[in-house]
Amino acid sequence: MYSTILVALENSKTDEAILAHIEPLAKLTGARLLFVHVADGWVARTREQFNLAESAEMKEDRAYLESVRARFAERGLEGDTVLLAGEPADEIV
């Protein structure tokens, strides 16, 4: 059925509603989880352009993703995390 389930998170309380549905689905299918968040702060959007270090927001987002992954791993559900960066405003169409 499913081999991987992509779980888009926004690092807010509303994530819990999504996560509550993901756990039984992942257990039923044996799917691996991929937790994704898009950082959208100024540094995240311009990091590559200006060769910037990760911002505190990005570090917090990365830690959040890791905490969610670890929580699911404790329940026997394996997964990975990906922190993406938003596009610079002038590139959004």
TIZA-370076 format. One record per atom (N, C-alpha, C): residue number from 1; x negated, y, z negated. Coordinates in nm, 3 decimals. Layout:
REM TIZA-370076
<site><i>NUM</i><xx>X</xx><yy>Y</yy><zz>Z</zz></site>
...
//
This chain:
REM TIZA-370076
<site><i>1</i><xx>-0.084</xx><yy>-0.118</yy><zz>0.000</zz></site>
<site><i>1</i><xx>0.000</xx><yy>0.000</yy><zz>0.000</zz></site>
<site><i>1</i><xx>-0.088</xx><yy>0.124</yy><zz>0.000</zz></site>
<site><i>2</i><xx>-0.113</xx><yy>0.183</yy><zz>-0.116</zz></site>
<site><i>2</i><xx>-0.200</xx><yy>0.300</yy><zz>-0.125</zz></site>
<site><i>2</i><xx>-0.338</xx><yy>0.256</yy><zz>-0.171</zz></site>
<site><i>3</i><xx>-0.441</xx><yy>0.307</yy><zz>-0.107</zz></site>
<site><i>3</i><xx>-0.576</xx><yy>0.278</yy><zz>-0.155</zz></site>
<site><i>3</i><xx>-0.632</xx><yy>0.397</yy><zz>-0.231</zz></site>
<site><i>4</i><xx>-0.587</xx><yy>0.517</yy><zz>-0.196</zz></site>
<site><i>4</i><xx>-0.629</xx><yy>0.639</yy><zz>-0.265</zz></site>
<site><i>4</i><xx>-0.509</xx><yy>0.732</yy><zz>-0.276</zz></site>
<site><i>5</i><xx>-0.496</xx><yy>0.795</yy><zz>-0.392</zz></site>
<site><i>5</i><xx>-0.392</xx><yy>0.895</yy><zz>-0.413</zz></site>
<site><i>5</i><xx>-0.461</xx><yy>1.028</yy><zz>-0.441</zz></site>
<site><i>6</i><xx>-0.434</xx><yy>1.126</yy><zz>-0.357</zz></site>
<site><i>6</i><xx>-0.488</xx><yy>1.260</yy><zz>-0.377</zz></site>
<site><i>6</i><xx>-0.396</xx><yy>1.335</yy><zz>-0.473</zz></site>
<site><i>7</i><xx>-0.455</xx><yy>1.390</yy><zz>-0.578</zz></site>
<site><i>7</i><xx>-0.377</xx><yy>1.460</yy><zz>-0.680</zz></site>
<site><i>7</i><xx>-0.427</xx><yy>1.605</yy><zz>-0.684</zz></site>
<site><i>8</i><xx>-0.348</xx><yy>1.696</yy><zz>-0.629</zz></site>
<site><i>8</i><xx>-0.383</xx><yy>1.837</yy><zz>-0.629</zz></site>
<site><i>8</i><xx>-0.341</xx><yy>1.899</yy><zz>-0.761</zz></site>
<site><i>9</i><xx>-0.437</xx><yy>1.959</yy><zz>-0.831</zz></site>
<site><i>9</i><xx>-0.411</xx><yy>2.018</yy><zz>-0.962</zz></site>
<site><i>9</i><xx>-0.440</xx><yy>2.167</yy><zz>-0.959</zz></site>
<site><i>10</i><xx>-0.366</xx><yy>2.242</yy><zz>-1.042</zz></site>
<site><i>10</i><xx>-0.389</xx><yy>2.386</yy><zz>-1.046</zz></site>
<site><i>10</i><xx>-0.447</xx><yy>2.434</yy><zz>-1.179</zz></site>
<site><i>11</i><xx>-0.481</xx><yy>2.340</yy><zz>-1.267</zz></site>
<site><i>11</i><xx>-0.539</xx><yy>2.374</yy><zz>-1.397</zz></site>
<site><i>11</i><xx>-0.440</xx><yy>2.458</yy><zz>-1.478</zz></site>
<site><i>12</i><xx>-0.318</xx><yy>2.404</yy><zz>-1.490</zz></site>
<site><i>12</i><xx>-0.215</xx><yy>2.470</yy><zz>-1.571</zz></site>
<site><i>12</i><xx>-0.129</xx><yy>2.364</yy><zz>-1.637</zz></site>
<site><i>13</i><xx>-0.038</xx><yy>2.407</yy><zz>-1.723</zz></site>
<site><i>13</i><xx>0.050</xx><yy>2.314</yy><zz>-1.793</zz></site>
<site><i>13</i><xx>0.138</xx><yy>2.235</yy><zz>-1.699</zz></site>
<site><i>14</i><xx>0.169</xx><yy>2.290</yy><zz>-1.583</zz></site>
<site><i>14</i><xx>0.256</xx><yy>2.219</yy><zz>-1.489</zz></site>
<site><i>14</i><xx>0.191</xx><yy>2.094</yy><zz>-1.433</zz></site>
<site><i>15</i><xx>0.060</xx><yy>2.082</yy><zz>-1.442</zz></site>
<site><i>15</i><xx>-0.009</xx><yy>1.962</yy><zz>-1.395</zz></site>
<site><i>15</i><xx>0.042</xx><yy>1.837</yy><zz>-1.466</zz></site>
<site><i>16</i><xx>0.083</xx><yy>1.851</yy><zz>-1.590</zz></site>
<site><i>16</i><xx>0.127</xx><yy>1.734</yy><zz>-1.667</zz></site>
<site><i>16</i><xx>0.246</xx><yy>1.665</yy><zz>-1.603</zz></site>
<site><i>17</i><xx>0.335</xx><yy>1.741</yy><zz>-1.539</zz></site>
<site><i>17</i><xx>0.450</xx><yy>1.680</yy><zz>-1.472</zz></site>
<site><i>17</i><xx>0.403</xx><yy>1.591</yy><zz>-1.357</zz></site>
<site><i>18</i><xx>0.303</xx><yy>1.637</yy><zz>-1.284</zz></site>
<site><i>18</i><xx>0.248</xx><yy>1.559</yy><zz>-1.173</zz></site>
<site><i>18</i><xx>0.176</xx><yy>1.435</yy><zz>-1.226</zz></site>
<site><i>19</i><xx>0.094</xx><yy>1.456</yy><zz>-1.327</zz></site>
<site><i>19</i><xx>0.013</xx><yy>1.346</yy><zz>-1.381</zz></site>
<site><i>19</i><xx>0.100</xx><yy>1.236</yy><zz>-1.441</zz></site>
<site><i>20</i><xx>0.214</xx><yy>1.272</yy><zz>-1.498</zz></site>
<site><i>20</i><xx>0.304</xx><yy>1.171</yy><zz>-1.555</zz></site>
<site><i>20</i><xx>0.356</xx><yy>1.077</yy><zz>-1.447</zz></site>
<site><i>21</i><xx>0.372</xx><yy>1.126</yy><zz>-1.326</zz></site>
<site><i>21</i><xx>0.421</xx><yy>1.041</yy><zz>-1.216</zz></site>
<site><i>21</i><xx>0.308</xx><yy>0.963</yy><zz>-1.149</zz></site>
<site><i>22</i><xx>0.188</xx><yy>1.017</yy><zz>-1.154</zz></site>
<site><i>22</i><xx>0.075</xx><yy>0.953</yy><zz>-1.087</zz></site>
<site><i>22</i><xx>0.032</xx><yy>0.825</yy><zz>-1.158</zz></site>
<site><i>23</i><xx>0.032</xx><yy>0.828</yy><zz>-1.290</zz></site>
<site><i>23</i><xx>-0.018</xx><yy>0.712</yy><zz>-1.364</zz></site>
<site><i>23</i><xx>0.056</xx><yy>0.582</yy><zz>-1.330</zz></site>
<site><i>24</i><xx>0.190</xx><yy>0.580</yy><zz>-1.337</zz></site>
<site><i>24</i><xx>0.257</xx><yy>0.454</yy><zz>-1.304</zz></site>
<site><i>24</i><xx>0.239</xx><yy>0.414</yy><zz>-1.157</zz></site>
<site><i>25</i><xx>0.235</xx><yy>0.512</yy><zz>-1.068</zz></site>
<site><i>25</i><xx>0.215</xx><yy>0.481</yy><zz>-0.926</zz></site>
<site><i>25</i><xx>0.077</xx><yy>0.420</yy><zz>-0.903</zz></site>
<site><i>26</i><xx>-0.025</xx><yy>0.477</yy><zz>-0.966</zz></site>
<site><i>26</i><xx>-0.161</xx><yy>0.424</yy><zz>-0.950</zz></site>
<site><i>26</i><xx>-0.172</xx><yy>0.285</yy><zz>-1.011</zz></site>
<site><i>27</i><xx>-0.107</xx><yy>0.263</yy><zz>-1.124</zz></site>
<site><i>27</i><xx>-0.110</xx><yy>0.129</yy><zz>-1.185</zz></site>
<site><i>27</i><xx>-0.040</xx><yy>0.027</yy><zz>-1.097</zz></site>
<site><i>28</i><xx>0.071</xx><yy>0.065</yy><zz>-1.039</zz></site>
<site><i>28</i><xx>0.148</xx><yy>-0.025</yy><zz>-0.955</zz></site>
<site><i>28</i><xx>0.071</xx><yy>-0.063</yy><zz>-0.828</zz></site>
<site><i>29</i><xx>0.005</xx><yy>0.033</yy><zz>-0.769</zz></site>
<site><i>29</i><xx>-0.062</xx><yy>0.010</yy><zz>-0.640</zz></site>
<site><i>29</i><xx>-0.209</xx><yy>-0.026</yy><zz>-0.652</zz></site>
<site><i>30</i><xx>-0.269</xx><yy>0.002</yy><zz>-0.769</zz></site>
<site><i>30</i><xx>-0.412</xx><yy>-0.021</yy><zz>-0.785</zz></site>
<site><i>30</i><xx>-0.496</xx><yy>0.082</yy><zz>-0.710</zz></site>
<site><i>31</i><xx>-0.435</xx><yy>0.193</yy><zz>-0.674</zz></site>
<site><i>31</i><xx>-0.504</xx><yy>0.296</yy><zz>-0.596</zz></site>
<site><i>31</i><xx>-0.607</xx><yy>0.371</yy><zz>-0.680</zz></site>
<site><i>32</i><xx>-0.709</xx><yy>0.413</yy><zz>-0.612</zz></site>
<site><i>32</i><xx>-0.810</xx><yy>0.502</yy><zz>-0.670</zz></site>
<site><i>32</i><xx>-0.753</xx><yy>0.643</yy><zz>-0.664</zz></site>
<site><i>33</i><xx>-0.788</xx><yy>0.728</yy><zz>-0.760</zz></site>
<site><i>33</i><xx>-0.737</xx><yy>0.864</yy><zz>-0.766</zz></site>
<site><i>33</i><xx>-0.843</xx><yy>0.965</yy><zz>-0.724</zz></site>
<site><i>34</i><xx>-0.801</xx><yy>1.066</yy><zz>-0.654</zz></site>
<site><i>34</i><xx>-0.890</xx><yy>1.175</yy><zz>-0.616</zz></site>
<site><i>34</i><xx>-0.826</xx><yy>1.304</yy><zz>-0.666</zz></site>
<site><i>35</i><xx>-0.882</xx><yy>1.359</yy><zz>-0.773</zz></site>
<site><i>35</i><xx>-0.831</xx><yy>1.481</yy><zz>-0.835</zz></site>
<site><i>35</i><xx>-0.899</xx><yy>1.601</yy><zz>-0.769</zz></site>
<site><i>36</i><xx>-0.818</xx><yy>1.693</yy><zz>-0.715</zz></site>
<site><i>36</i><xx>-0.869</xx><yy>1.807</yy><zz>-0.640</zz></site>
<site><i>36</i><xx>-0.813</xx><yy>1.937</yy><zz>-0.696</zz></site>
<site><i>37</i><xx>-0.899</xx><yy>2.037</yy><zz>-0.702</zz></site>
<site><i>37</i><xx>-0.856</xx><yy>2.172</yy><zz>-0.740</zz></site>
<site><i>37</i><xx>-0.927</xx><yy>2.270</yy><zz>-0.647</zz></site>
<site><i>38</i><xx>-0.856</xx><yy>2.376</yy><zz>-0.610</zz></site>
<site><i>38</i><xx>-0.916</xx><yy>2.480</yy><zz>-0.528</zz></site>
<site><i>38</i><xx>-0.939</xx><yy>2.603</yy><zz>-0.616</zz></site>
<site><i>39</i><xx>-1.066</xx><yy>2.635</yy><zz>-0.640</zz></site>
<site><i>39</i><xx>-1.101</xx><yy>2.756</yy><zz>-0.714</zz></site>
<site><i>39</i><xx>-1.079</xx><yy>2.875</yy><zz>-0.621</zz></site>
<site><i>40</i><xx>-1.015</xx><yy>2.978</yy><zz>-0.673</zz></site>
<site><i>40</i><xx>-0.982</xx><yy>3.089</yy><zz>-0.583</zz></site>
<site><i>40</i><xx>-1.030</xx><yy>3.225</yy><zz>-0.632</zz></site>
<site><i>41</i><xx>-1.119</xx><yy>3.227</yy><zz>-0.728</zz></site>
<site><i>41</i><xx>-1.175</xx><yy>3.354</yy><zz>-0.773</zz></site>
<site><i>41</i><xx>-1.270</xx><yy>3.412</yy><zz>-0.669</zz></site>
<site><i>42</i><xx>-1.313</xx><yy>3.535</yy><zz>-0.692</zz></site>
<site><i>42</i><xx>-1.400</xx><yy>3.604</yy><zz>-0.597</zz></site>
<site><i>42</i><xx>-1.528</xx><yy>3.525</yy><zz>-0.571</zz></site>
<site><i>43</i><xx>-1.591</xx><yy>3.478</yy><zz>-0.677</zz></site>
<site><i>43</i><xx>-1.716</xx><yy>3.402</yy><zz>-0.659</zz></site>
<site><i>43</i><xx>-1.690</xx><yy>3.276</yy><zz>-0.578</zz></site>
<site><i>44</i><xx>-1.583</xx><yy>3.206</yy><zz>-0.608</zz></site>
<site><i>44</i><xx>-1.552</xx><yy>3.084</yy><zz>-0.534</zz></site>
<site><i>44</i><xx>-1.532</xx><yy>3.113</yy><zz>-0.386</zz></site>
<site><i>45</i><xx>-1.467</xx><yy>3.225</yy><zz>-0.357</zz></site>
<site><i>45</i><xx>-1.438</xx><yy>3.258</yy><zz>-0.217</zz></site>
<site><i>45</i><xx>-1.559</xx><yy>3.312</yy><zz>-0.141</zz></site>
<site><i>46</i><xx>-1.657</xx><yy>3.364</yy><zz>-0.211</zz></site>
<site><i>46</i><xx>-1.772</xx><yy>3.425</yy><zz>-0.143</zz></site>
<site><i>46</i><xx>-1.904</xx><yy>3.360</yy><zz>-0.180</zz></site>
<site><i>47</i><xx>-1.900</xx><yy>3.250</yy><zz>-0.251</zz></site>
<site><i>47</i><xx>-2.021</xx><yy>3.185</yy><zz>-0.302</zz></site>
<site><i>47</i><xx>-2.122</xx><yy>3.152</yy><zz>-0.193</zz></site>
<site><i>48</i><xx>-2.077</xx><yy>3.087</yy><zz>-0.089</zz></site>
<site><i>48</i><xx>-2.170</xx><yy>3.049</yy><zz>0.019</zz></site>
<site><i>48</i><xx>-2.220</xx><yy>3.172</yy><zz>0.094</zz></site>
<site><i>49</i><xx>-2.132</xx><yy>3.266</yy><zz>0.118</zz></site>
<site><i>49</i><xx>-2.168</xx><yy>3.387</yy><zz>0.192</zz></site>
<site><i>49</i><xx>-2.280</xx><yy>3.464</yy><zz>0.123</zz></site>
<site><i>50</i><xx>-2.275</xx><yy>3.472</yy><zz>-0.011</zz></site>
<site><i>50</i><xx>-2.374</xx><yy>3.550</yy><zz>-0.085</zz></site>
<site><i>50</i><xx>-2.470</xx><yy>3.464</yy><zz>-0.166</zz></site>
<site><i>51</i><xx>-2.464</xx><yy>3.332</yy><zz>-0.147</zz></site>
<site><i>51</i><xx>-2.553</xx><yy>3.239</yy><zz>-0.217</zz></site>
<site><i>51</i><xx>-2.545</xx><yy>3.258</yy><zz>-0.369</zz></site>
<site><i>52</i><xx>-2.423</xx><yy>3.256</yy><zz>-0.421</zz></site>
<site><i>52</i><xx>-2.399</xx><yy>3.281</yy><zz>-0.563</zz></site>
<site><i>52</i><xx>-2.397</xx><yy>3.152</yy><zz>-0.644</zz></site>
<site><i>53</i><xx>-2.427</xx><yy>3.164</yy><zz>-0.772</zz></site>
<site><i>53</i><xx>-2.414</xx><yy>3.051</yy><zz>-0.864</zz></site>
<site><i>53</i><xx>-2.266</xx><yy>3.033</yy><zz>-0.898</zz></site>
<site><i>54</i><xx>-2.230</xx><yy>2.916</yy><zz>-0.949</zz></site>
<site><i>54</i><xx>-2.092</xx><yy>2.893</yy><zz>-0.990</zz></site>
<site><i>54</i><xx>-2.052</xx><yy>2.992</yy><zz>-1.098</zz></site>
<site><i>55</i><xx>-1.930</xx><yy>3.041</yy><zz>-1.091</zz></site>
<site><i>55</i><xx>-1.877</xx><yy>3.132</yy><zz>-1.192</zz></site>
<site><i>55</i><xx>-1.829</xx><yy>3.053</yy><zz>-1.313</zz></site>
<site><i>56</i><xx>-1.799</xx><yy>3.124</yy><zz>-1.420</zz></site>
<site><i>56</i><xx>-1.743</xx><yy>3.060</yy><zz>-1.539</zz></site>
<site><i>56</i><xx>-1.610</xx><yy>2.993</yy><zz>-1.505</zz></site>
<site><i>57</i><xx>-1.531</xx><yy>3.057</yy><zz>-1.420</zz></site>
<site><i>57</i><xx>-1.404</xx><yy>2.998</yy><zz>-1.376</zz></site>
<site><i>57</i><xx>-1.427</xx><yy>2.865</yy><zz>-1.307</zz></site>
<site><i>58</i><xx>-1.524</xx><yy>2.859</yy><zz>-1.219</zz></site>
<site><i>58</i><xx>-1.552</xx><yy>2.735</yy><zz>-1.147</zz></site>
<site><i>58</i><xx>-1.601</xx><yy>2.627</yy><zz>-1.241</zz></site>
<site><i>59</i><xx>-1.685</xx><yy>2.664</yy><zz>-1.337</zz></site>
<site><i>59</i><xx>-1.733</xx><yy>2.567</yy><zz>-1.435</zz></site>
<site><i>59</i><xx>-1.618</xx><yy>2.513</yy><zz>-1.520</zz></site>
<site><i>60</i><xx>-1.527</xx><yy>2.602</yy><zz>-1.557</zz></site>
<site><i>60</i><xx>-1.409</xx><yy>2.561</yy><zz>-1.633</zz></site>
<site><i>60</i><xx>-1.321</xx><yy>2.467</yy><zz>-1.550</zz></site>
<site><i>61</i><xx>-1.301</xx><yy>2.501</yy><zz>-1.424</zz></site>
<site><i>61</i><xx>-1.222</xx><yy>2.416</yy><zz>-1.336</zz></site>
<site><i>61</i><xx>-1.285</xx><yy>2.278</yy><zz>-1.319</zz></site>
<site><i>62</i><xx>-1.417</xx><yy>2.275</yy><zz>-1.302</zz></site>
<site><i>62</i><xx>-1.488</xx><yy>2.147</yy><zz>-1.286</zz></site>
<site><i>62</i><xx>-1.475</xx><yy>2.063</yy><zz>-1.414</zz></site>
<site><i>63</i><xx>-1.486</xx><yy>2.127</yy><zz>-1.530</zz></site>
<site><i>63</i><xx>-1.471</xx><yy>2.056</yy><zz>-1.657</zz></site>
<site><i>63</i><xx>-1.329</xx><yy>2.004</yy><zz>-1.674</zz></site>
<site><i>64</i><xx>-1.232</xx><yy>2.082</yy><zz>-1.631</zz></site>
<site><i>64</i><xx>-1.092</xx><yy>2.039</yy><zz>-1.638</zz></site>
<site><i>64</i><xx>-1.070</xx><yy>1.914</yy><zz>-1.553</zz></site>
<site><i>65</i><xx>-1.118</xx><yy>1.918</yy><zz>-1.429</zz></site>
<site><i>65</i><xx>-1.103</xx><yy>1.802</yy><zz>-1.341</zz></site>
<site><i>65</i><xx>-1.168</xx><yy>1.679</yy><zz>-1.404</zz></site>
<site><i>66</i><xx>-1.285</xx><yy>1.696</yy><zz>-1.459</zz></site>
<site><i>66</i><xx>-1.356</xx><yy>1.584</yy><zz>-1.521</zz></site>
<site><i>66</i><xx>-1.278</xx><yy>1.530</yy><zz>-1.641</zz></site>
<site><i>67</i><xx>-1.217</xx><yy>1.619</yy><zz>-1.719</zz></site>
<site><i>67</i><xx>-1.141</xx><yy>1.572</yy><zz>-1.835</zz></site>
<site><i>67</i><xx>-1.018</xx><yy>1.492</yy><zz>-1.793</zz></site>
<site><i>68</i><xx>-0.954</xx><yy>1.533</yy><zz>-1.684</zz></site>
<site><i>68</i><xx>-0.839</xx><yy>1.457</yy><zz>-1.632</zz></site>
<site><i>68</i><xx>-0.886</xx><yy>1.322</yy><zz>-1.581</zz></site>
<site><i>69</i><xx>-0.996</xx><yy>1.320</yy><zz>-1.505</zz></site>
<site><i>69</i><xx>-1.050</xx><yy>1.195</yy><zz>-1.454</zz></site>
<site><i>69</i><xx>-1.084</xx><yy>1.099</yy><zz>-1.568</zz></site>
<site><i>70</i><xx>-1.149</xx><yy>1.151</yy><zz>-1.672</zz></site>
<site><i>70</i><xx>-1.187</xx><yy>1.069</yy><zz>-1.786</zz></site>
<site><i>70</i><xx>-1.065</xx><yy>1.014</yy><zz>-1.859</zz></site>
<site><i>71</i><xx>-0.962</xx><yy>1.095</yy><zz>-1.871</zz></site>
<site><i>71</i><xx>-0.838</xx><yy>1.052</yy><zz>-1.936</zz></site>
<site><i>71</i><xx>-0.778</xx><yy>0.932</yy><zz>-1.862</zz></site>
<site><i>72</i><xx>-0.777</xx><yy>0.939</yy><zz>-1.730</zz></site>
<site><i>72</i><xx>-0.724</xx><yy>0.827</yy><zz>-1.653</zz></site>
<site><i>72</i><xx>-0.818</xx><yy>0.707</yy><zz>-1.656</zz></site>
<site><i>73</i><xx>-0.947</xx><yy>0.730</yy><zz>-1.659</zz></site>
<site><i>73</i><xx>-1.044</xx><yy>0.621</yy><zz>-1.666</zz></site>
<site><i>73</i><xx>-1.026</xx><yy>0.543</yy><zz>-1.797</zz></site>
<site><i>74</i><xx>-0.994</xx><yy>0.612</yy><zz>-1.906</zz></site>
<site><i>74</i><xx>-0.970</xx><yy>0.546</yy><zz>-2.033</zz></site>
<site><i>74</i><xx>-0.852</xx><yy>0.449</yy><zz>-2.024</zz></site>
<site><i>75</i><xx>-0.762</xx><yy>0.475</yy><zz>-1.932</zz></site>
<site><i>75</i><xx>-0.644</xx><yy>0.390</yy><zz>-1.911</zz></site>
<site><i>75</i><xx>-0.666</xx><yy>0.289</yy><zz>-1.800</zz></site>
<site><i>76</i><xx>-0.791</xx><yy>0.277</yy><zz>-1.755</zz></site>
<site><i>76</i><xx>-0.824</xx><yy>0.177</yy><zz>-1.655</zz></site>
<site><i>76</i><xx>-0.801</xx><yy>0.220</yy><zz>-1.512</zz></site>
<site><i>77</i><xx>-0.781</xx><yy>0.349</yy><zz>-1.488</zz></site>
<site><i>77</i><xx>-0.757</xx><yy>0.400</yy><zz>-1.354</zz></site>
<site><i>77</i><xx>-0.878</xx><yy>0.480</yy><zz>-1.308</zz></site>
<site><i>78</i><xx>-0.942</xx><yy>0.430</yy><zz>-1.205</zz></site>
<site><i>78</i><xx>-1.065</xx><yy>0.494</yy><zz>-1.157</zz></site>
<site><i>78</i><xx>-1.034</xx><yy>0.609</yy><zz>-1.062</zz></site>
<site><i>79</i><xx>-1.124</xx><yy>0.706</yy><zz>-1.059</zz></site>
<site><i>79</i><xx>-1.104</xx><yy>0.819</yy><zz>-0.970</zz></site>
<site><i>79</i><xx>-1.227</xx><yy>0.905</yy><zz>-0.957</zz></site>
<site><i>80</i><xx>-1.215</xx><yy>1.004</yy><zz>-0.872</zz></site>
<site><i>80</i><xx>-1.321</xx><yy>1.100</yy><zz>-0.847</zz></site>
<site><i>80</i><xx>-1.260</xx><yy>1.240</yy><zz>-0.855</zz></site>
<site><i>81</i><xx>-1.349</xx><yy>1.339</yy><zz>-0.858</zz></site>
<site><i>81</i><xx>-1.303</xx><yy>1.478</yy><zz>-0.861</zz></site>
<site><i>81</i><xx>-1.370</xx><yy>1.557</yy><zz>-0.749</zz></site>
<site><i>82</i><xx>-1.297</xx><yy>1.657</yy><zz>-0.700</zz></site>
<site><i>82</i><xx>-1.352</xx><yy>1.747</yy><zz>-0.600</zz></site>
<site><i>82</i><xx>-1.304</xx><yy>1.888</yy><zz>-0.633</zz></site>
<site><i>83</i><xx>-1.400</xx><yy>1.979</yy><zz>-0.645</zz></site>
<site><i>83</i><xx>-1.367</xx><yy>2.120</yy><zz>-0.665</zz></site>
<site><i>83</i><xx>-1.398</xx><yy>2.190</yy><zz>-0.533</zz></site>
<site><i>84</i><xx>-1.294</xx><yy>2.244</yy><zz>-0.473</zz></site>
<site><i>84</i><xx>-1.308</xx><yy>2.317</yy><zz>-0.348</zz></site>
<site><i>84</i><xx>-1.304</xx><yy>2.466</yy><zz>-0.376</zz></site>
<site><i>85</i><xx>-1.349</xx><yy>2.545</yy><zz>-0.280</zz></site>
<site><i>85</i><xx>-1.346</xx><yy>2.690</yy><zz>-0.295</zz></site>
<site><i>85</i><xx>-1.251</xx><yy>2.748</yy><zz>-0.192</zz></site>
<site><i>86</i><xx>-1.174</xx><yy>2.848</yy><zz>-0.235</zz></site>
<site><i>86</i><xx>-1.083</xx><yy>2.916</yy><zz>-0.144</zz></site>
<site><i>86</i><xx>-1.160</xx><yy>2.990</yy><zz>-0.036</zz></site>
<site><i>87</i><xx>-1.092</xx><yy>3.022</yy><zz>0.071</zz></site>
<site><i>87</i><xx>-1.153</xx><yy>3.094</yy><zz>0.182</zz></site>
<site><i>87</i><xx>-1.160</xx><yy>3.243</yy><zz>0.151</zz></site>
<site><i>88</i><xx>-1.262</xx><yy>3.313</yy><zz>0.198</zz></site>
<site><i>88</i><xx>-1.266</xx><yy>3.457</yy><zz>0.183</zz></site>
<site><i>88</i><xx>-1.141</xx><yy>3.519</yy><zz>0.246</zz></site>
<site><i>89</i><xx>-1.086</xx><yy>3.623</yy><zz>0.183</zz></site>
<site><i>89</i><xx>-0.960</xx><yy>3.682</yy><zz>0.224</zz></site>
<site><i>89</i><xx>-0.961</xx><yy>3.723</yy><zz>0.371</zz></site>
<site><i>90</i><xx>-1.073</xx><yy>3.771</yy><zz>0.422</zz></site>
<site><i>90</i><xx>-1.076</xx><yy>3.816</yy><zz>0.562</zz></site>
<site><i>90</i><xx>-1.069</xx><yy>3.700</yy><zz>0.661</zz></site>
<site><i>91</i><xx>-1.087</xx><yy>3.576</yy><zz>0.613</zz></site>
<site><i>91</i><xx>-1.082</xx><yy>3.460</yy><zz>0.702</zz></site>
<site><i>91</i><xx>-0.945</xx><yy>3.392</yy><zz>0.700</zz></site>
<site><i>92</i><xx>-0.856</xx><yy>3.433</yy><zz>0.612</zz></site>
<site><i>92</i><xx>-0.725</xx><yy>3.374</yy><zz>0.604</zz></site>
<site><i>92</i><xx>-0.637</xx><yy>3.436</yy><zz>0.712</zz></site>
<site><i>93</i><xx>-0.570</xx><yy>3.350</yy><zz>0.786</zz></site>
<site><i>93</i><xx>-0.484</xx><yy>3.398</yy><zz>0.895</zz></site>
<site><i>93</i><xx>-0.340</xx><yy>3.389</yy><zz>0.854</zz></site>
//
